[in-house]
Amino acid sequence: MSSALWVVRRRIRFVLVLVMMGVQLMAVRRAAAQDTRTVVEPVIPSVCVTLTAELAAKRGKLAERDENRLDTQRLQAALDRCAPGEAVELRASGADDAFLSGPLTISRAVTLLVDRGVTLFASRNPRDYDTRPGACGTVDRQGNGCRPLILVTAHNAAVMGDGAIDGRGEDDLLGGHVTWWDLAEQARSGGRQNCFRLIIARQADNFILYRITLRNSPNFHVIVDRTDGFTAWGVKIDTPANARNTDGIDPSGSKNVTITHSWIRDGDDNVAIKAGGSGAATDMSISHDHFYYGHGMSIGSETFGGDSRIVVSDLSMDGTTSGIRIKSDASRGGLVDGVTYRDVCMRDVKYPIDISPFYEHHRSPGSRVPVFHDIYLEGVHAVTPGKIIMDGYDGEHRSSIRLNGVEIDGVLPGDVEAQFGAFHLGPGEVNFLPKGDGVWVSKGAGTGVAPPDCKNSFPAFP
């Protein structure tokens, strides 16, 4: 074959592949990509029993003399005796406005209702949380040494109310001079931190969080595992930016999830959708939310169970490190497919778009190669400059991404990193051009969406 003919055939093959990739990108399955339930604002159920506070918190702290006055037994007894569909109410009594508890289990279809002005504080005694003797409150090689403050194992359970649940991650553990967050920092040097999580819902179909404030968790605030049907509505998560590994809400191996009308700021992912050993993460709607500091709207890092049919809409991110983030690597990767981001506003975000199969920016060994397919950004605007990462793994595992009405103010060509990807731009304006090894670009004609103006999109944390 002559060299000229070889070049012609190669160009034809390139064009055909590019066209096919463009067709695939145009065929985004937006209609199916969301929570399949009809989700409406939750309703607080009737009260089965009211428990009144016997402790007072001054300036958000309990007196040292009260640290052993646990309410665990009476809280657990009330949760165990309430009829399905009813609530255990925590109410203030005069100046007393606090409860103190070790681990609780919601094993019936009941609601824990925390009234406005009331705080449920987590015990600072690590022995209350031990899964094996002496494990919690340490750094070791095993990890998993702590029970959560609240474990939900029942269908149709809930945590509601205008009060707060405080994990006290910043306070010294009883009998020592180290905090839960200190342990998280110590684990950076090696070992695994044994710090409890605030809420774990495991196989807890139709679990609801409504209007509750969660703050200062020692580790993740909310894990929802292998659950069909989860709603977070009007939730506030409020934890310092330097509190390591304090993810906001992490749906893991679950489906039919809605996180809406909520405000989240923390020291790690604001939301992270995980698909690891618990299975696939599918049919999710993240809508009408505001994220502040944190690591952004994340998918991953575990994706080998498969993430699909996810819609993120009407989201503002103000001061997060990453914005739209998909992260994985060859040790934990899999297919992320059919994800739509629509009407997203960002400000002071270091990486407005951060899509990478190289978690923490290096190649990890393994055979679970991440593949990001059918990723659609429509009406996305960062009003301050930031860097863009849109990578595929290699020539056999390309990312396919469509951008329609996407604008990063002040972006420079050097701010855009792209490799091994098929990108369809338009028909709405995109103000940057992906370039790099193995990058294919096609452009759409016609009238597309415009980036949102984002003028009133960044309210203060309430």
C-alpha positions in Angstrom: 0.0 0.0 0.0 1.3 3.4 -0.9 2.0 5.9 1.8 -0.5 8.3 0.3 -3.3 5.7 0.3 -2.5 4.7 3.8 -2.8 8.4 4.9 -6.2 8.8 3.1 -7.6 5.6 4.7 -6.4 6.7 8.1 -8.1 10.0 7.8 -11.3 8.4 6.7 -11.2 6.0 9.6 -10.5 9.0 12.0 -13.5 10.9 10.6 -15.8 7.9 10.9 -14.8 7.2 14.5 -15.3 10.9 15.3 -18.7 11.0 13.8 -19.8 7.8 15.6 -18.5 9.2 18.9 -20.4 12.4 18.2 -23.6 10.4 17.6 -23.1 8.6 20.8 -22.6 11.8 22.7 -25.8 13.3 21.1 -27.8 10.4 22.3 -27.5 11.2 26.0 -30.2 9.3 27.9 -31.4 12.2 29.9 -35.0 11.0 30.2 -34.0 7.9 32.2 -31.2 9.5 34.2 -32.7 10.4 37.5 -34.4 9.1 40.6 -37.3 7.0 39.3 -39.5 7.9 42.2 -41.8 10.9 42.5 -40.2 12.7 45.3 -42.1 15.3 47.3 -41.2 17.2 50.4 -41.3 14.9 53.4 -43.9 15.3 56.2 -43.0 15.0 59.9 -45.0 12.0 61.4 -47.0 12.0 64.6 -45.0 11.7 67.8 -45.0 8.4 69.7 -43.0 9.7 72.7 -41.4 12.9 73.7 -38.1 12.9 75.6 -37.1 16.2 77.3 -33.5 17.4 77.6 -31.7 17.1 80.9 -28.4 18.8 79.9 -27.6 22.3 78.9 -25.2 23.4 76.2 -23.6 26.8 76.7 -22.1 28.3 73.6 -22.4 24.9 71.9 -20.5 23.0 74.5 -21.4 20.6 77.4 -20.0 21.1 80.8 -17.2 18.7 81.6 -19.1 17.4 84.6 -21.9 16.2 82.3 -19.7 14.1 79.9 -20.8 10.9 81.6 -24.5 11.7 81.8 -25.4 9.6 78.7 -28.9 9.5 77.3 -28.2 6.5 75.2 -30.4 4.0 77.0 -33.5 6.1 77.1 -33.1 7.2 73.5 -32.6 3.6 72.4 -35.5 2.3 74.4 -37.8 5.0 72.9 -36.7 4.1 69.4 -37.3 0.4 70.0 -40.8 0.8 71.4 -42.3 3.3 69.0 -44.7 2.0 66.4 -43.8 2.0 62.8 -44.6 5.4 61.2 -44.2 7.4 64.4 -41.5 9.6 65.8 -39.4 9.9 68.9 -39.2 13.6 69.7 -36.2 15.3 71.5 -37.5 18.5 73.1 -35.9 21.2 75.2 -37.0 21.9 78.7 -36.3 25.4 80.0 -32.6 26.0 79.8 -31.9 22.3 79.1 -31.4 21.9 75.4 -29.0 19.0 74.9 -28.8 15.2 74.8 -25.7 13.1 75.0 -25.5 9.7 73.4 -23.3 6.9 72.3 -24.3 4.6 69.3 -28.0 4.3 68.5 -29.7 1.8 66.1 -32.9 2.6 64.3 -34.1 -0.9 63.5 -37.8 0.0 63.1 -39.7 2.2 60.7 -39.5 5.2 63.1 -38.3 8.8 63.0 -35.8 10.4 65.3 -37.1 14.0 65.5 -34.8 16.7 66.9 -36.6 19.9 67.7 -35.4 23.4 66.9 -32.9 24.6 69.4 -32.0 21.1 70.5 -28.6 19.4 69.9 -27.9 15.7 70.1 -24.2 15.5 71.1 -22.0 12.4 70.4 -20.2 10.9 73.3 -16.5 11.7 73.4 -15.7 8.3 75.0 -14.2 6.1 72.2 -15.0 3.0 74.2 -18.7 3.6 73.5 -18.0 3.0 69.8 -15.6 0.0 69.8 -16.2 -2.7 67.3 -13.3 -4.6 69.0 -11.8 -3.8 72.4 -9.8 -0.6 72.4 -10.0 0.0 68.7 -12.0 3.2 68.3 -10.0 6.4 68.8 -6.8 4.9 67.5 -4.7 4.7 64.3 -3.8 1.2 63.3 -3.5 -1.1 60.3 -7.0 -2.6 60.5 -9.4 0.4 60.6 -13.2 -0.1 60.9 -12.8 0.1 64.7 -15.9 2.3 65.4 -19.6 1.9 65.3 -21.5 5.0 63.9 -23.4 7.3 66.1 -26.6 6.3 64.3 -27.0 3.1 62.4 -30.2 2.7 60.4 -31.1 -0.8 59.3 -34.9 -0.5 58.8 -36.9 0.5 55.8 -39.0 3.7 56.0 -37.0 5.2 58.8 -36.0 8.9 59.1 -34.0 11.5 61.0 -35.8 14.9 61.0 -36.2 18.2 62.7 -34.8 21.7 62.8 -32.3 20.8 65.6 -28.7 19.5 65.2 -26.6 16.4 65.6 -23.0 17.2 66.6 -20.2 14.7 66.3 -17.7 16.9 68.2 -14.8 16.0 65.9 -12.9 19.0 67.2 -13.1 18.1 70.9 -10.6 16.0 72.9 -11.5 12.4 73.4 -12.2 11.6 77.1 -9.1 10.9 79.0 -6.7 12.2 76.3 -5.4 15.2 74.5 -6.2 14.2 70.9 -9.3 14.9 68.9 -11.0 12.8 66.3 -9.7 15.1 63.6 -6.2 14.9 65.0 -6.3 11.1 64.5 -7.4 11.7 60.8 -4.3 13.9 60.3 -2.0 11.3 62.0 -3.2 8.7 59.6 -1.7 10.7 56.7 1.7 9.3 57.8 0.5 5.7 57.7 -2.2 3.5 59.2 -5.9 3.8 59.3 -7.9 6.2 61.4 -10.6 4.7 63.7 -13.1 7.6 63.8 -16.8 7.1 63.9 -19.2 8.2 61.2 -22.3 10.2 62.1 -25.0 8.3 60.2 -24.8 5.0 58.3 -28.0 3.8 56.6 -27.5 0.2 55.5 -30.1 -1.6 53.4 -32.5 1.0 54.7 -34.9 1.5 51.8 -36.8 4.8 51.7 -34.6 6.4 54.3 -35.2 10.2 54.8 -33.1 13.1 56.2 -35.3 16.2 56.5 -34.3 19.7 57.7 -31.7 18.3 60.1 -28.3 20.0 60.7 -25.3 17.7 60.9 -22.0 19.1 62.1 -18.5 18.2 63.1 -18.5 14.6 62.3 -15.3 12.8 63.1 -15.4 11.1 59.7 -18.1 10.9 57.0 -21.4 12.5 57.9 -23.8 10.3 56.0 -23.2 6.9 54.3 -26.2 5.4 52.5 -25.3 1.8 51.5 -27.2 -0.7 49.4 -30.4 1.2 49.7 -33.3 1.6 47.3 -34.8 5.0 47.9 -33.1 7.8 49.9 -34.2 11.4 50.2 -32.2 14.3 51.8 -34.3 17.4 51.8 -33.4 20.7 53.4 -30.4 19.2 55.2 -27.5 21.4 56.4 -24.0 19.9 56.9 -21.6 22.2 58.6 -18.0 21.2 59.3 -14.7 23.0 58.9 -12.7 22.8 55.7 -9.6 21.4 57.4 -11.5 18.4 59.0 -10.0 15.5 57.0 -12.3 12.9 55.5 -15.5 14.5 56.6 -17.6 13.8 53.4 -21.1 15.2 53.4 -23.4 12.6 51.9 -22.1 9.5 50.2 -24.6 7.2 48.5 -22.8 3.9 47.9 -24.2 1.0 45.9 -27.6 2.5 46.1 -30.4 3.6 43.7 -33.3 6.0 43.6 -31.5 8.8 45.5 -32.6 12.4 45.7 -30.5 15.1 47.5 -32.3 18.4 47.2 -32.7 21.9 48.7 -29.6 21.3 50.9 -26.5 23.2 52.0 -23.2 21.4 52.5 -19.7 22.5 53.6 -17.1 20.1 55.0 -13.5 18.9 54.7 -13.9 16.5 51.9 -16.4 15.7 49.1 -19.7 17.6 49.5 -21.4 14.7 47.8 -19.6 11.5 46.6 -21.5 8.8 44.7 -19.7 5.5 45.1 -20.0 2.2 43.3 -17.6 -0.2 44.8 -18.1 -3.5 46.6 -21.7 -2.6 47.5 -22.7 -2.6 43.8 -24.0 -0.2 41.2 -25.0 3.4 42.0 -27.9 4.4 39.7 -30.9 6.6 39.2 -30.0 9.6 41.2 -31.0 13.3 41.3 -28.9 16.0 43.0 -30.9 19.2 42.6 -31.4 22.7 44.0 -28.4 22.5 46.3 -25.7 24.8 47.5 -22.1 23.6 48.2 -19.5 25.7 49.9 -16.0 24.7 50.8 -15.3 21.0 50.3 -14.1 18.9 47.4 -17.2 19.3 45.2 -19.8 17.2 43.5 -18.0 13.9 43.1 -18.5 10.5 41.5 -15.9 8.0 42.8 -13.3 7.1 43.7 -14.8 3.6 43.7 -16.6 3.1 40.4 -16.1 -0.6 39.6 -19.7 -1.4 40.6 -20.9 1.0 37.8 -22.3 4.5 38.1 -25.1 5.4 35.7 -28.3 7.4 35.2 -27.4 10.4 37.3 -28.6 14.0 37.0 -27.1 17.0 38.8 -29.1 20.2 38.3 -29.4 23.7 39.7 -26.3 23.4 41.8 -24.1 26.2 43.1 -20.5 25.6 44.3 -18.8 28.4 46.1 -15.2 27.9 47.2 -14.9 24.1 46.6 -11.6 22.7 45.4 -13.2 20.8 42.6 -16.6 21.4 41.0 -17.8 18.7 38.6 -15.6 15.8 39.6 -15.3 12.2 38.4 -12.4 10.4 40.0 -11.1 6.9 39.9 -8.0 4.8 39.0 -7.1 1.3 37.8 -7.3 -0.1 41.3 -11.0 0.7 41.7 -12.3 1.9 38.3 -15.3 0.8 36.2 -17.9 2.3 33.9 -19.4 5.7 34.6 -22.1 6.2 32.1 -25.0 8.5 31.4 -24.3 11.4 33.7 -25.8 14.9 33.1 -24.9 18.2 34.8 -27.3 21.0 34.1 -27.5 24.6 35.3 -24.4 24.6 37.5 -22.8 27.8 38.8 -19.3 27.9 40.3 -17.2 30.6 42.0 -13.7 30.4 43.4 -13.4 26.8 42.4 -9.8 25.6 41.7 -10.9 22.9 39.2 -14.3 23.6 37.8 -14.2 20.5 35.7 -12.1 17.6 37.1 -12.7 14.4 35.2 -9.8 12.0 35.6 -9.0 8.3 35.7 -5.8 9.0 37.6 -6.9 9.6 41.1 -4.5 11.9 43.0 -2.8 12.5 39.6 -0.8 9.3 39.2 -1.3 5.9 37.5 -2.1 3.2 40.0 -1.6 -0.5 39.2 -4.6 -2.7 38.6 -6.9 -4.1 36.0 -10.1 -2.1 36.9 -9.6 0.6 34.3 -12.0 3.6 34.6 -14.2 4.4 31.6 -16.2 7.6 31.5 -18.9 7.5 28.8 -21.8 9.7 27.9 -21.0 12.6 30.2 -23.1 15.7 29.4 -22.5 19.2 30.6 -25.3 21.6 29.7 -25.5 25.2 31.0 -22.4 25.3 33.2 -20.6 28.5 34.2 -17.7 29.2 36.5 -17.6 33.0 37.1 -13.9 32.9 38.2 -10.9 31.2 36.5 -9.9 27.7 37.2 -8.2 24.7 35.6 -10.0 22.0 33.6 -9.1 18.3 33.5 -10.9 16.0 31.1 -8.9 12.8 30.6 -9.5 9.3 29.3 -7.3 6.5 30.4 -5.7 5.5 27.0 -6.5 5.0 23.4 -8.7 1.9 24.2 -10.5 3.6 27.1 -11.5 7.0 26.0 -13.8 9.4 27.8 -16.8 10.7 25.8 -18.0 14.1 26.9 -20.5 16.6 25.5 -20.4 20.3 26.4 -23.3 22.5 25.5 -23.2 26.1 26.9 -20.2 25.8 29.1 -18.1 28.8 30.1 -15.2 29.2 32.5 -14.5 32.9 32.9 -10.8 33.9 32.4 -9.8 30.4 31.2 -6.5 30.3 29.3 -5.3 27.6 26.9 -2.8 26.4 29.4 -5.5 25.8 32.0 -7.1 23.0 29.9 -5.7 19.4 30.2 -7.2 16.8 28.0 -6.2 13.4 26.6 -7.8 10.3 25.2 -11.2 11.8 24.8 -14.0 12.4 22.3 -15.5 15.8 22.8 -18.7 17.1 21.2 -18.9 20.9 21.6 -22.2 22.8 21.2 -24.5 23.8 19.8 -24.3 26.2 22.8 -21.1 28.2 23.2 -18.0 26.6 24.9 -15.2 29.1 25.6 -12.3 26.6 25.6 -11.0 23.9 23.3 -9.8 20.5 24.5 -6.4 19.7 23.0 -4.0 16.9 23.7 -2.9 13.3 22.9 -5.7 11.2 21.5 -8.3 14.0 21.6 -11.1 14.1 19.1 -13.4 17.1 18.8 -16.6 17.6 16.9 -18.9 20.6 16.9 -22.6 20.9 16.8 -24.6 23.4 14.7 -27.8 25.2 15.6 -29.1 26.9 18.7 -27.9 25.6 22.0 -28.3 26.6 25.6 -26.5 29.6 27.1 -24.4 29.4 30.2 -26.4 30.6 33.3 -25.5 34.2 34.4 -25.1 33.0 38.0 -25.8 36.5 39.4 -27.9 35.4 42.3 -26.6 31.9 42.6 -24.4 32.1 45.7 -26.4 32.7 48.9 -24.6 32.7 52.3 -24.6 29.5 54.2 -27.8 29.7 56.3 
